[in-house]
Amino acid sequence: MTDTVRVDEMQVAAYTIPTASPEADGTYEWKETTLVTVHVKAGDVTGFGYTYASTAVAILIEHALAKHVLGADCMSPRGVYDAMVREVRNLGRAGMASMAISAVDVAVHDLKARVLGIPLVGLLGAVRPAVAAYGSGGFTSYSDQQLTEQLGGWAAQGLAAVKMKIGTHPELDLARVRAARQAIGNGTELYVDANGAYDRKQALRFAEVFVDSGVTWFEEPVSSDDLEGLRMLAARCPAGMDIAAGEYGYEPIYFRRMLEADAVDVIQIDATRCGGVTGFSLAAAAAEVFHRPISAHTAPSLHGHLCCTQPRARNVEYFFDHVRIEGMLMEGALTAVNGLLTPDLSAPGLGLIFKKPDAERYQVYSRHLSAGAI
């Protein structure tokens, strides 16, 4: 039996990175992305976790969660997870609290795997050596040229599917979808994501015309809170077109409710939001019970490992912003090769080393904490 291994140091930081160009989807626009990182140390071994959130999440980790991590046994990450969940009860579990838990839970799991000298995918138990990635971007702020070059480039690189944003200007959506199809050819699947911008009948009308361009995935055609609307669309959309949602799930009950409502053909799970490795595993277990495929939302360097441990995992979102940030700031970031993400089995944990010197110019927050000071 492995001895107890206590966490004795913790570093939490936030970095705000400008986007390559202004970006927008059907209901939101942005010019920067904030990466919150967590490093936990036991002796001379360090684990790394992260989420894409807000500086407020880093502050919450310092003031509410750190006391449950420092001094805890990293060999028992579920115990740390449960303590953090109890701590945020009166703060509101969903949203930023869950994102904070996510970053810490990933770091603790990464530390455990590194202590044992095995990759995270090995710690959890692999069911496949690699998982499919799909290119994701095609923002509504892009010109037609930007859209077609990005999606066409991914198709040329061997990604089996690509996804574009729609919904900001519905009157332009059909022409943009047709342009995307022409750019990627007939051998690549085309996904669209409305981010909840449409109403029910509008979404159904678009589904009926998108099918002519070979669209096989319609993500959040209506708000993900509208389970009845999603269910209606899943039942009435053309055959061969999947309805997908779930990226805003923060708690296990969210996924169960969506599945019980028969609201989606594919349920999306994001370990950087739903409670890290532990929360991802709980959501995937619910999908297993309801016989639904899962798709990981963004953060490909993390989800490449997690989806290789799940038999119902269909693919990982190879999201432009996160691919860019992880490639810039994380040594060992997963890169799609021939359309697949393949964890490095020779590297312990996630196999990621955060490039602190490269990230310093983006840093907006940093705290170092130790067991003796909490």
PLY file of the C-alpha trace (Angstrom):
ply
format ascii 1.0
element vertex 374
property float x
property float y
property float z
element edge 373
property int vertex1
property int vertex2
end_header
0.00 0.00 0.00
1.30 3.45 -0.90
2.09 5.66 2.08
0.23 8.90 2.66
1.68 11.72 0.57
0.79 15.15 1.92
0.46 18.31 -0.15
2.79 20.86 1.43
2.77 23.74 -1.08
0.32 25.31 -3.49
0.65 27.99 -6.15
-2.42 29.57 -7.74
-2.18 32.09 -10.55
-4.20 33.72 -13.32
-3.09 34.80 -16.78
-5.13 36.89 -19.22
-4.14 36.24 -22.83
-5.47 38.39 -25.72
-7.09 36.47 -28.54
-5.42 36.40 -31.94
-8.30 38.55 -33.22
-11.75 39.54 -31.89
-14.00 36.48 -31.49
-17.75 35.99 -31.18
-20.42 33.32 -31.15
-24.19 33.52 -31.29
-24.62 35.11 -27.86
-21.23 36.45 -26.72
-18.07 38.17 -27.91
-14.61 38.37 -26.36
-11.07 39.65 -26.92
-9.18 37.74 -24.21
-9.14 34.45 -22.33
-8.11 33.98 -18.69
-6.25 30.82 -17.72
-6.23 29.92 -14.00
-3.46 27.53 -12.98
-2.87 25.46 -9.86
0.39 23.80 -8.85
0.39 21.48 -5.84
3.62 20.10 -4.42
4.45 17.09 -2.25
8.16 16.90 -1.49
9.94 17.36 -4.80
6.97 16.32 -6.99
4.59 18.93 -8.45
1.14 18.43 -9.95
-0.49 20.83 -12.39
-4.14 21.69 -13.03
-5.99 24.47 -14.82
-9.28 25.96 -15.90
-10.38 28.69 -18.29
-12.32 31.10 -16.11
-11.76 34.42 -14.30
-9.23 35.85 -11.88
-12.03 35.60 -9.30
-11.68 31.82 -9.52
-8.02 32.05 -8.47
-9.01 34.22 -5.51
-11.69 31.72 -4.51
-9.14 28.90 -4.61
-6.83 30.84 -2.30
-9.46 31.88 0.22
-11.88 28.93 0.25
-10.25 25.79 -1.13
-6.55 25.89 -0.29
-7.13 24.89 3.35
-8.65 21.61 2.17
-5.70 20.85 -0.11
-2.66 21.80 1.94
-1.84 18.94 4.26
-4.24 16.59 2.47
-3.24 13.20 1.09
-2.81 13.51 -2.67
-3.22 9.75 -2.95
-6.91 10.24 -2.07
-8.14 12.94 -4.50
-11.81 12.04 -3.95
-11.47 13.04 -0.30
-10.09 16.43 -1.35
-12.89 16.84 -3.90
-15.61 16.08 -1.34
-14.12 18.55 1.14
-14.08 21.30 -1.50
-17.70 20.59 -2.48
-18.77 20.93 1.15
-16.83 24.18 1.48
-18.68 25.93 -1.35
-22.18 24.92 -0.26
-23.14 28.43 0.84
-21.28 30.09 -2.04
-23.23 28.31 -4.76
-21.80 25.12 -6.21
-22.30 25.92 -9.90
-20.27 28.42 -11.89
-17.02 29.79 -10.54
-16.97 27.58 -7.45
-17.09 24.47 -9.58
-14.43 25.83 -11.94
-12.18 26.44 -8.94
-12.77 22.88 -7.73
-12.01 21.65 -11.25
-8.55 23.20 -11.45
-7.59 21.89 -8.01
-8.97 18.40 -8.61
-7.00 18.11 -11.85
-3.83 19.24 -10.06
-4.28 16.70 -7.24
-4.89 13.86 -9.72
-1.86 14.97 -11.73
0.24 14.98 -8.55
-0.91 11.48 -7.60
0.00 10.15 -11.03
3.40 11.85 -10.91
4.12 10.45 -7.44
3.38 6.99 -8.84
5.40 7.74 -11.98
2.58 6.93 -14.41
0.55 8.94 -16.95
-2.87 10.17 -15.88
-4.50 8.00 -18.50
-2.78 5.00 -16.91
-3.86 6.01 -13.41
-7.50 6.12 -14.52
-7.36 3.11 -16.82
-7.20 3.49 -20.60
-9.75 1.94 -22.94
-8.12 3.27 -26.12
-4.69 4.68 -27.07
-6.05 7.82 -28.77
-9.24 9.82 -29.28
-10.57 11.78 -32.25
-10.31 15.57 -32.24
-12.53 17.96 -34.17
-11.46 21.46 -35.19
-13.49 24.18 -33.50
-13.57 27.90 -34.25
-15.23 29.53 -37.22
-16.30 32.48 -35.08
-19.11 34.73 -36.25
-16.68 37.66 -36.09
-14.60 36.05 -38.85
-14.77 37.16 -42.45
-15.74 34.50 -44.97
-12.08 34.22 -45.90
-11.00 33.64 -42.29
-13.77 31.10 -41.84
-12.98 29.06 -44.92
-9.21 29.18 -44.44
-9.45 27.98 -40.84
-11.93 25.18 -41.42
-10.36 24.16 -44.71
-6.96 24.07 -43.04
-8.18 21.67 -40.36
-9.74 19.42 -42.98
-6.43 19.36 -44.87
-4.65 18.39 -41.63
-6.78 15.26 -41.35
-9.37 16.29 -38.76
-12.48 14.26 -39.51
-14.86 17.04 -38.40
-14.84 20.82 -37.97
-17.21 23.17 -36.15
-18.27 26.76 -36.79
-20.23 29.33 -34.81
-23.60 30.61 -35.99
-26.45 32.73 -34.64
-25.09 36.28 -34.38
-26.57 37.23 -37.74
-29.08 34.50 -38.61
-29.68 35.99 -42.05
-26.06 35.15 -42.94
-25.88 31.69 -41.41
-27.01 29.61 -44.36
-24.54 31.26 -46.74
-21.70 30.85 -44.21
-22.52 27.17 -43.71
-22.54 26.61 -47.47
-19.17 28.39 -47.79
-17.76 26.20 -45.02
-18.93 23.04 -46.75
-17.31 24.11 -50.00
-14.04 24.83 -48.17
-13.82 21.47 -46.39
-15.08 19.25 -49.19
-17.39 16.29 -48.80
-15.07 14.04 -46.80
-15.16 16.09 -43.57
-18.09 16.32 -41.17
-19.48 19.81 -40.55
-20.72 20.83 -37.09
-22.53 24.07 -36.18
-22.88 25.71 -32.77
-25.53 28.37 -32.10
-24.68 28.83 -28.40
-28.40 29.06 -27.66
-29.02 31.98 -30.04
-32.14 30.60 -31.76
-35.68 30.01 -30.56
-37.22 26.57 -31.07
-38.97 27.04 -34.41
-36.09 29.08 -35.82
-33.68 26.32 -34.89
-35.87 23.67 -36.47
-36.11 25.67 -39.72
-32.33 26.02 -39.85
-31.84 22.32 -39.13
-34.03 21.45 -42.10
-31.87 23.54 -44.47
-28.49 22.82 -42.87
-28.94 19.16 -43.70
-28.51 20.04 -47.39
-24.95 21.13 -46.55
-24.28 17.89 -44.72
-24.39 19.30 -41.18
-24.27 16.33 -38.79
-24.05 18.11 -35.42
-26.19 21.00 -34.16
-24.90 22.27 -30.82
-27.08 24.31 -28.46
-29.63 25.24 -31.13
-31.61 26.71 -28.23
-30.53 27.54 -24.68
-29.13 24.55 -22.84
-31.55 25.45 -20.03
-34.47 24.75 -22.39
-34.55 20.97 -21.97
-38.00 20.68 -23.53
-36.82 22.63 -26.58
-33.70 20.48 -26.94
-35.80 17.35 -26.62
-38.18 18.55 -29.32
-35.30 19.30 -31.67
-33.57 15.99 -30.97
-36.80 14.23 -31.91
-37.64 16.31 -34.99
-34.30 17.21 -36.59
-33.37 15.35 -39.79
-31.96 11.86 -39.39
-28.18 11.93 -39.13
-28.06 15.29 -37.35
-27.14 15.05 -33.65
-28.22 17.58 -31.05
-25.40 18.31 -28.59
-25.25 20.27 -25.32
-23.91 19.99 -21.79
-20.84 22.23 -21.71
-22.39 24.38 -18.96
-22.81 21.44 -16.61
-21.15 22.14 -13.25
-22.65 19.39 -11.07
-23.44 15.69 -11.56
-27.19 16.36 -11.25
-27.08 18.67 -14.30
-26.02 15.83 -16.57
-28.54 13.41 -15.09
-31.39 15.88 -15.65
-30.35 16.50 -19.25
-30.15 12.77 -19.92
-33.43 12.00 -18.16
-35.11 14.65 -20.32
-33.85 12.86 -23.45
-32.64 16.32 -24.50
-29.45 15.44 -26.39
-28.02 12.86 -28.74
-24.48 13.67 -27.54
-23.73 15.07 -24.10
-20.78 17.44 -23.74
-18.64 17.39 -20.61
-15.98 19.92 -19.58
-13.58 18.83 -16.84
-12.44 22.43 -16.37
-15.99 23.31 -15.28
-17.69 20.22 -13.87
-15.30 19.30 -11.07
-12.10 18.17 -12.74
-11.20 14.52 -13.19
-13.66 13.46 -10.49
-16.57 15.45 -11.91
-15.82 14.31 -15.47
-15.87 10.68 -14.35
-19.21 11.14 -12.57
-20.79 12.78 -15.64
-19.42 10.09 -17.93
-20.89 7.42 -15.66
-24.32 9.03 -16.06
-23.92 8.96 -19.84
-23.04 5.28 -19.62
-26.27 4.55 -17.76
-28.33 6.36 -20.43
-26.37 4.90 -23.37
-25.34 8.30 -24.69
-22.00 9.17 -26.32
-19.95 11.91 -24.70
-17.85 14.67 -26.22
-15.30 16.70 -24.28
-15.67 20.47 -24.45
-12.38 22.35 -25.16
-9.09 22.01 -23.12
-7.69 19.29 -25.43
-4.48 18.63 -23.47
-6.57 17.59 -20.46
-9.44 15.91 -22.26
-7.17 13.85 -24.48
-6.27 11.84 -21.38
-9.76 11.71 -19.91
-11.51 10.62 -23.09
-9.05 7.79 -23.60
-10.44 6.34 -20.34
-14.11 6.50 -21.37
-15.67 3.89 -23.68
-18.47 6.25 -24.79
-16.18 9.17 -25.68
-16.75 10.19 -29.29
-14.30 13.09 -29.61
-12.56 16.09 -28.06
-13.12 19.68 -29.11
-9.87 21.00 -30.58
-10.84 24.58 -29.75
-8.76 27.24 -31.47
-8.21 29.47 -28.41
-7.18 26.63 -26.12
-4.99 24.90 -28.68
-3.20 28.22 -29.10
-2.82 28.90 -25.36
-1.81 25.36 -24.42
0.73 25.28 -27.24
2.19 28.63 -26.13
2.32 28.01 -22.39
2.41 24.26 -21.76
5.29 22.03 -22.70
3.87 18.66 -23.69
0.53 20.07 -24.92
-1.34 17.53 -27.02
-1.41 18.18 -30.76
-3.77 16.44 -33.15
-1.91 14.13 -35.53
-3.94 12.52 -38.31
-7.04 13.72 -36.50
-6.17 12.03 -33.18
-5.01 13.12 -29.72
-2.62 10.57 -28.24
-1.44 10.91 -24.61
2.29 10.48 -24.07
2.60 7.29 -22.03
6.24 8.01 -21.27
5.43 11.19 -19.31
3.93 11.07 -15.79
0.61 12.75 -15.03
-0.77 14.93 -17.80
2.74 15.27 -19.18
2.40 19.06 -19.03
4.99 21.52 -17.76
3.75 25.08 -17.41
6.10 27.60 -19.03
6.11 30.23 -16.29
8.72 32.50 -17.92
6.70 32.60 -21.14
3.50 33.30 -19.20
4.78 36.10 -16.96
3.77 38.90 -19.31
0.14 37.71 -19.08
0.07 37.22 -15.31
-2.60 39.15 -13.41
-2.61 37.25 -10.11
-0.33 34.90 -8.18
-0.21 33.47 -4.65
2.11 30.94 -3.06
0.70 29.03 -0.08
2.24 26.50 2.29
0.80 24.02 4.75
2.38 25.72 7.72
0.81 29.07 6.90
-2.82 27.88 6.55
0 1
1 2
2 3
3 4
4 5
5 6
6 7
7 8
8 9
9 10
10 11
11 12
12 13
13 14
14 15
15 16
16 17
17 18
18 19
19 20
20 21
21 22
22 23
23 24
24 25
25 26
26 27
27 28
28 29
29 30
30 31
31 32
32 33
33 34
34 35
35 36
36 37
37 38
38 39
39 40
40 41
41 42
42 43
43 44
44 45
45 46
46 47
47 48
48 49
49 50
50 51
51 52
52 53
53 54
54 55
55 56
56 57
57 58
58 59
59 60
60 61
61 62
62 63
63 64
64 65
65 66
66 67
67 68
68 69
69 70
70 71
71 72
72 73
73 74
74 75
75 76
76 77
77 78
78 79
79 80
80 81
81 82
82 83
83 84
84 85
85 86
86 87
87 88
88 89
89 90
90 91
91 92
92 93
93 94
94 95
95 96
96 97
97 98
98 99
99 100
100 101
101 102
102 103
103 104
104 105
105 106
106 107
107 108
108 109
109 110
110 111
111 112
112 113
113 114
114 115
115 116
116 117
117 118
118 119
119 120
120 121
121 122
122 123
123 124
124 125
125 126
126 127
127 128
128 129
129 130
130 131
131 132
132 133
133 134
134 135
135 136
136 137
137 138
138 139
139 140
140 141
141 142
142 143
143 144
144 145
145 146
146 147
147 148
148 149
149 150
150 151
151 152
152 153
153 154
154 155
155 156
156 157
157 158
158 159
159 160
160 161
161 162
162 163
163 164
164 165
165 166
166 167
167 168
168 169
169 170
170 171
171 172
172 173
173 174
174 175
175 176
176 177
177 178
178 179
179 180
180 181
181 182
182 183
183 184
184 185
185 186
186 187
187 188
188 189
189 190
190 191
191 192
192 193
193 194
194 195
195 196
196 197
197 198
198 199
199 200
200 201
201 202
202 203
203 204
204 205
205 206
206 207
207 208
208 209
209 210
210 211
211 212
212 213
213 214
214 215
215 216
216 217
217 218
218 219
219 220
220 221
221 222
222 223
223 224
224 225
225 226
226 227
227 228
228 229
229 230
230 231
231 232
232 233
233 234
234 235
235 236
236 237
237 238
238 239
239 240
240 241
241 242
242 243
243 244
244 245
245 246
246 247
247 248
248 249
249 250
250 251
251 252
252 253
253 254
254 255
255 256
256 257
257 258
258 259
259 260
260 261
261 262
262 263
263 264
264 265
265 266
266 267
267 268
268 269
269 270
270 271
271 272
272 273
273 274
274 275
275 276
276 277
277 278
278 279
279 280
280 281
281 282
282 283
283 284
284 285
285 286
286 287
287 288
288 289
289 290
290 291
291 292
292 293
293 294
294 295
295 296
296 297
297 298
298 299
299 300
300 301
301 302
302 303
303 304
304 305
305 306
306 307
307 308
308 309
309 310
310 311
311 312
312 313
313 314
314 315
315 316
316 317
317 318
318 319
319 320
320 321
321 322
322 323
323 324
324 325
325 326
326 327
327 328
328 329
329 330
330 331
331 332
332 333
333 334
334 335
335 336
336 337
337 338
338 339
339 340
340 341
341 342
342 343
343 344
344 345
345 346
346 347
347 348
348 349
349 350
350 351
351 352
352 353
353 354
354 355
355 356
356 357
357 358
358 359
359 360
360 361
361 362
362 363
363 364
364 365
365 366
366 367
367 368
368 369
369 370
370 371
371 372
372 373
